[in-house]
Amino acid sequence: MANDSDLVSGFKLFQRGQHYMKTWPIEKQLAPVFPENRVIRVTRFAIRFMPPLAAFVLCWQVALGGQLGPAVATALFACSLPVQGLWWLGKRSVTPLPPALLHWFNEVRDKLAESGQALAPVEGRPTYQALADVLKRAFRQLDKTFLDDL
């Protein structure tokens, strides 16, 4: 049985997933390199449409007097899709950057600093959340040439 700290960390993971989803810049230039654009798009779709689909499936089976077992299984699966997306995004947000991406992350930070932007120091090894924060800022304040090295 899970203890309370595991549940809290699980909820924090979903909160981090939501924050990461809001922070990551949905730019077509990033789509070939990062799966985030696709995962975020699918997760947003699932958050919007899967709960009503689950309710419809259950109501439809009750109205027709059908079997509830498969309807409940379908409804649970539909409701699990947004949870799976948020879980993946939360795990991704706390994942440390690989060495090649870390180098590019530092280059983008340097370009932001050269353009006069004040940047908070990075604590520990940078994660994908730190990358999302830097990219969001870079897309707003730099020209798109910072993507050439990617």
SULCOR-V567606 format. One record per backbone hydrogen bond with DSSP energy under -1.0 kcal/mol. NH is the residue of the N-H (numbers start at 1). CO is the residue of the C=O. Records with the same first field share a line. If there is no record, write none. Layout:
# SULCOR-V567606
NH->CO  CO
This chain:
# SULCOR-V567606
7->3
8->4
9->5
10->6
11->7
12->8
13->9
14->10
15->11
16->12
17->13
18->14
19->15
20->16
21->17
22->18
23->19
24->20
27->25
30->27
33->30
34->30
39->35
40->36
41->37
42->38
43->39
44->40
45->41
46->42
47->43
48->44
49->45
50->46
53->49
54->50
55->51
56->52
57->53
58->54
59->55
60->56
61->57
62->58
63->59
64->60
66->61
72->68
73->69
74->70
75->71
76->72
77->73
78->74
79->75
80->76
84->80
85->81
86->82
87->83
88->84
89->85
90->86
91->87
92->88
93->89
94->90
95->92
97->126
102->98
103->99
104->100
105->101
106->102
107->103
108->104
109->105
110->106
111->107
112->108
113->109
114->110
115->111
116->113
117->112
128->95
129->93
131->127
132->128
133->129
134->130
135->131
136->132
137->133
138->134
139->135
140->136
141->137
142->138
146->143
147->144
148->145
150->147
